Structure formats: structure tokens, C-alpha cells
Amino acid sequence: MSEIDRLPGFRRRFRVDTGAGWVRSAVEDDYHCMAVTLRHRAGVVEAVEPVMQRAPWNTCPGAVAQLRQTFTGVALDGFVSRGEKSANCTHLHDLALLAAAHACDDAPLVYDILASDPVGSRRQIELRRNGMRLLGWVEHEHRIVEPAELAGRRLDELRSWFDTLDPDLQEAARLLRWGAMLAHGRTIPMERQSDASRMPPNCYSFQPERARIAQRVGEIRDFSRGEAQLLDRPFDINSSRDGHATARLPA
């Protein structure tokens, strides 16, 4: 166990599983628990099956239909160029892209993201792939100080660096950056993050027609206390037609 495992903070896990004609990606963190299954044949997705077990806004479940509309009938290699991320739940959209990218894998894939709560404006951020540390950053006053190649940059200033990476590492780095940004929610008082009308329109619930009626809901779980494990609750994919379900993922 490394130092970051012993520190309170944000935890996020992605898991991708595959089978004959299907691929499923799932994510859980403090605020979200979701999964997306893609049914595909000859490289084209014939069915998109999203499920939301935990989501932070009462409007989020409506994004299930939007995701189906966005990706049904799309080739697996066309998911990235399909776009429309801001019209979708960004988390379901990311899961769909992750599933499409790994639809032909022959083994499960697990990403774990850990971001410690700030101590003196300093925090540690780490990503592990299948249990092995792949990326690690140290941030001070919202700027990266380690590794040296990224020193002085904010999380929103990494695009040019991403472009220099091999595709598999680029995927991991993007997931780590997004997870590290979500982790800031642990330090923001809930009353300051519960007015959707003040949020930029960068996802399904924050579009103007929904932001005015969106209300903060959902359970918040703290996985850094060691009292629960990420993706430890079963999903029932077969009951996910309306997006609400308890889904059992394959081992």
C-alpha cells in the first residue's frame, strides 16, 4: 500500500469486460455509478444499453435515451468522431467511447484513479491500470509540480501534452485528468455545487432547458475510508430499459 492509499480522497474505477458480440464498461466514484453495454456485429453497434445506478441530478436519467440515439448504428471506430458529448451525460458518453475502444480486447481492463484531498494546497493524483501504477502527478495550488515535464501546468492545460502520447497512454492520461477535476467536488460546499443554472452547458443536465429544473439528488459514497469497494454493488443489466437498474457485471 502506497502513501496515497492511506490518505482520504476521491476514488474512481473503470472496468471493461467483453464477450462474443458485446462489450460493457462501468464506472463508479463518490458521485456516480453507471454502466454502458454495446451490442455489436461486424464492427457496428446494434444496441446501446446504458444504466444509471447513482447519478447526482434528478434529470440525469433522461440522458439514457440520448446516448442510445447518439450511438445506435454507429461503427465502433466511429464513436470518437460522432461527437455530441455536451448533449449527453458526459460520464455515459465516456463509458461508450471506452467500451468501443476496447470491444475487441480479450481480457478485462480496470483503471483506478486516486486523488488525495488537499493538504496545504498540495495533493497527490494517481492512475493504475490493472493494479499497476501508470501515471502519477503531484499538484500544488492547482498546478502540477511533479513530474518535471508537466511542472507549472494546470489540469486544463494538458492538451498539447496529450497529443505527444501513445494512444493507450493518452487514454489513461485523459481519464486521470477528468477524475482529478471531479475530485475537486470533495472540497466545494454542497450548496455551491447544487444550482445547475450556474453550470456551463457542457452535459445533458446542464443544457438550459433542463438546468432550470435540475435538482441535486443521489447518494455520495466515500471509498477512501475502506468501508466499501468500488463497483461492489450488483447491476441487473436486464432491468435497465429505463436507465434505472441494479446491474450485475460479469466477474
C-alpha positions as CSV (number, residue, x, y, z in Angstrom):
1,M,0.0,0.0,0.0
2,S,1.4,3.4,-1.0
3,E,1.0,6.7,0.8
4,I,-1.9,7.8,-1.4
5,D,-3.9,4.7,-0.4
6,R,-3.8,5.8,3.2
7,L,-4.9,9.4,2.5
8,P,-8.6,10.5,2.4
9,G,-9.7,11.5,-1.0
10,F,-11.5,10.7,-4.2
11,R,-11.6,7.3,-5.8
12,R,-12.8,6.3,-9.2
13,R,-12.8,2.9,-11.0
14,F,-13.5,1.9,-14.6
15,R,-14.0,-1.7,-15.6
16,V,-14.3,-3.0,-19.2
17,D,-15.5,-6.6,-19.9
18,T,-16.0,-8.2,-23.3
19,G,-17.8,-11.2,-24.7
20,A,-19.0,-12.5,-28.1
21,G,-20.7,-9.6,-29.7
22,W,-20.8,-7.3,-26.6
23,V,-18.6,-5.0,-24.5
24,R,-19.5,-3.4,-21.2
25,S,-17.8,-0.5,-19.4
26,A,-18.7,0.6,-15.9
27,V,-17.6,3.4,-13.7
28,E,-18.1,4.3,-10.0
29,D,-16.8,7.1,-7.9
30,D,-18.0,9.3,-5.0
31,Y,-20.9,10.6,-7.0
32,H,-21.6,8.2,-9.9
33,C,-22.3,4.6,-10.6
34,M,-23.1,3.8,-14.3
35,A,-22.5,1.2,-17.0
36,V,-22.9,1.0,-20.8
37,T,-23.2,-2.2,-22.8
38,L,-22.7,-2.1,-26.5
39,R,-24.1,-5.0,-28.6
40,H,-22.2,-5.1,-31.9
41,R,-21.9,-7.1,-35.1
42,A,-19.4,-6.7,-38.0
43,G,-18.0,-3.7,-36.2
44,V,-21.3,-1.8,-36.0
45,V,-23.3,-1.2,-32.7
46,E,-26.8,-2.6,-33.0
47,A,-27.9,-1.8,-29.4
48,V,-26.8,0.6,-26.7
49,E,-27.8,-0.3,-23.1
50,P,-26.9,2.4,-20.6
51,V,-27.8,2.1,-16.9
52,M,-27.5,4.6,-14.0
53,Q,-27.4,3.3,-10.5
54,R,-26.2,6.5,-8.9
55,A,-26.3,10.0,-10.5
56,P,-26.1,13.5,-9.0
57,W,-29.1,15.2,-10.7
58,N,-32.7,14.2,-11.0
59,T,-32.6,15.0,-14.7
60,C,-29.7,12.6,-15.4
61,P,-31.8,9.5,-16.3
62,G,-33.1,11.3,-19.3
63,A,-29.6,11.0,-20.8
64,V,-30.1,7.3,-21.3
65,A,-32.3,7.8,-24.3
66,Q,-29.9,10.4,-25.6
67,L,-27.0,8.0,-25.5
68,R,-29.0,5.4,-27.5
69,Q,-29.8,8.0,-30.1
70,T,-26.2,9.1,-30.4
71,F,-24.5,5.7,-30.8
72,T,-27.0,3.1,-32.1
73,G,-26.0,2.1,-35.6
74,V,-22.5,3.8,-35.4
75,A,-19.4,1.8,-36.2
76,L,-17.1,1.1,-33.2
77,D,-14.3,3.0,-34.9
78,G,-16.6,6.0,-35.5
79,F,-17.5,6.7,-31.8
80,V,-14.9,9.4,-31.3
81,S,-15.8,11.3,-34.4
82,R,-19.6,11.0,-33.6
83,G,-19.2,13.9,-31.1
84,E,-22.3,15.3,-29.3
85,K,-20.7,14.9,-25.8
86,S,-22.3,18.0,-24.4
87,A,-25.8,16.8,-25.4
88,N,-25.2,13.6,-23.5
89,C,-24.3,12.7,-19.9
90,T,-20.6,13.1,-20.1
91,H,-20.0,10.0,-18.0
92,L,-22.2,7.8,-20.1
93,H,-20.5,9.2,-23.2
94,D,-17.1,8.5,-21.8
95,L,-18.1,4.9,-21.0
96,A,-19.4,4.4,-24.5
97,L,-16.2,5.6,-26.0
98,L,-14.2,3.4,-23.6
99,A,-16.3,0.4,-24.5
100,A,-15.9,1.0,-28.2
101,A,-12.2,1.4,-27.9
102,H,-11.8,-2.0,-26.1
103,A,-14.6,-4.0,-27.8
104,C,-12.0,-6.5,-29.2
105,D,-10.0,-6.9,-26.0
106,D,-9.6,-10.5,-24.8
107,A,-9.2,-9.7,-21.1
108,P,-10.9,-7.4,-18.6
109,L,-9.4,-3.8,-18.2
110,V,-9.5,-1.9,-14.9
111,Y,-8.5,1.7,-14.3
112,D,-8.3,3.0,-10.8
113,I,-7.9,6.8,-10.1
114,L,-6.9,8.1,-6.7
115,A,-6.8,11.8,-5.8
116,S,-5.9,12.7,-2.2
117,D,-7.7,15.6,-0.5
118,P,-5.5,18.7,-0.5
119,V,-3.1,19.1,2.4
120,G,-1.7,22.6,2.5
121,S,-2.9,23.1,-1.1
122,R,-1.0,20.0,-2.2
123,R,-2.5,16.8,-3.4
124,Q,-1.4,13.5,-5.0
125,I,-3.1,12.1,-8.1
126,E,-2.5,8.6,-9.4
127,L,-3.8,6.2,-12.1
128,R,-3.4,2.4,-12.0
129,R,-4.1,0.1,-14.9
130,N,-4.9,-3.5,-13.8
131,G,-3.4,-2.7,-10.4
132,M,-0.1,-1.3,-11.7
133,R,0.8,2.4,-11.3
134,L,0.8,4.0,-14.7
135,L,0.7,7.8,-14.1
136,G,1.3,9.9,-11.0
137,W,1.1,13.7,-10.6
138,V,1.6,16.0,-7.6
139,E,-0.4,19.2,-7.6
140,H,0.2,22.4,-5.5
141,E,-2.2,25.3,-5.6
142,H,-3.9,23.8,-8.7
143,R,-0.7,23.5,-10.7
144,I,1.3,20.3,-11.3
145,V,4.7,20.3,-9.7
146,E,5.6,16.6,-10.5
147,P,6.6,15.2,-12.9
148,A,9.0,17.8,-14.1
149,E,7.8,17.6,-17.7
150,L,4.4,18.9,-16.6
151,A,5.6,21.4,-13.9
152,G,3.6,24.6,-13.9
153,R,0.6,23.4,-15.9
154,R,-3.0,23.3,-14.7
155,L,-5.1,20.3,-15.5
156,D,-6.9,22.3,-18.3
157,E,-3.5,22.9,-19.9
158,L,-2.5,19.4,-20.8
159,R,-4.0,19.0,-24.3
160,S,-0.7,19.6,-26.1
161,W,1.0,17.0,-23.9
162,F,-1.7,14.5,-24.6
163,D,-1.0,14.8,-28.3
164,T,2.6,13.6,-27.7
165,L,1.5,10.3,-26.1
166,D,0.9,6.9,-27.5
167,P,-2.9,6.2,-27.8
168,D,-3.1,3.8,-24.8
169,L,-1.3,6.2,-22.5
170,Q,-3.3,9.1,-23.9
171,E,-6.5,7.3,-22.9
172,A,-5.2,6.8,-19.4
173,A,-4.0,10.5,-19.1
174,R,-7.4,11.8,-20.1
175,L,-9.2,9.6,-17.6
176,L,-6.8,10.7,-14.9
177,R,-7.3,14.4,-15.7
178,W,-11.1,14.1,-15.7
179,G,-11.0,12.2,-12.5
180,A,-8.7,14.7,-10.8
181,M,-11.1,17.5,-11.8
182,L,-14.1,15.7,-10.5
183,A,-12.2,15.2,-7.2
184,H,-12.5,19.0,-6.5
185,G,-16.1,18.4,-5.6
186,R,-15.0,17.0,-2.3
187,T,-13.7,20.4,-1.3
188,I,-16.6,22.5,-2.5
189,P,-19.6,23.1,-0.1
190,M,-22.6,21.3,-1.4
191,E,-24.7,24.5,-1.6
192,R,-22.2,25.9,-4.0
193,Q,-22.5,23.0,-6.4
194,S,-26.2,22.4,-6.3
195,D,-27.5,25.1,-8.7
196,A,-27.4,23.7,-12.2
197,S,-28.4,27.0,-13.7
198,R,-25.0,28.3,-12.8
199,M,-23.1,25.5,-14.5
200,P,-21.7,25.8,-18.1
201,P,-23.9,23.8,-20.6
202,N,-21.4,21.0,-21.0
203,C,-23.6,18.0,-20.3
204,Y,-27.2,16.7,-20.7
205,S,-28.4,18.0,-17.3
206,F,-26.8,21.4,-17.7
207,Q,-28.5,22.3,-21.0
208,P,-30.7,25.4,-20.5
209,E,-34.0,23.6,-20.8
210,R,-33.0,21.2,-18.0
211,A,-30.7,23.2,-15.8
212,R,-33.6,25.4,-14.5
213,I,-35.4,22.3,-13.2
214,A,-32.4,20.0,-12.2
215,Q,-32.2,19.2,-8.5
216,R,-29.2,17.6,-6.7
217,V,-30.0,14.1,-5.6
218,G,-28.2,10.8,-5.1
219,E,-26.0,9.1,-2.6
220,I,-22.4,10.2,-2.1
221,R,-20.0,7.5,-1.1
222,D,-16.5,7.9,0.3
223,F,-14.4,4.9,-0.8
224,S,-11.2,6.2,0.8
225,R,-12.4,5.1,4.3
226,G,-12.0,1.5,3.4
227,E,-15.7,0.7,4.3
228,A,-16.7,-0.1,0.7
229,Q,-15.2,-1.1,-2.6
230,L,-15.8,0.5,-5.9
231,L,-18.3,-1.3,-8.2
232,D,-19.2,-3.6,-5.2
233,R,-22.9,-3.4,-5.7
234,P,-24.5,-5.6,-8.3
235,F,-26.1,-4.3,-11.6
236,D,-29.0,-6.1,-13.3
237,I,-28.5,-5.1,-16.9
238,N,-31.7,-6.9,-17.9
239,S,-33.8,-4.4,-16.0
240,S,-32.1,-1.3,-17.4
241,R,-34.6,-0.4,-20.1
242,D,-35.4,2.9,-18.5
243,G,-31.9,3.5,-17.3
244,H,-32.6,2.8,-13.6
245,A,-31.3,-0.5,-12.5
246,T,-29.2,-2.6,-10.3
247,A,-26.8,-4.3,-12.8
248,R,-24.8,-7.4,-12.2
249,L,-21.5,-7.2,-14.1
250,P,-19.7,-10.3,-15.1
251,A,-16.7,-11.3,-12.9
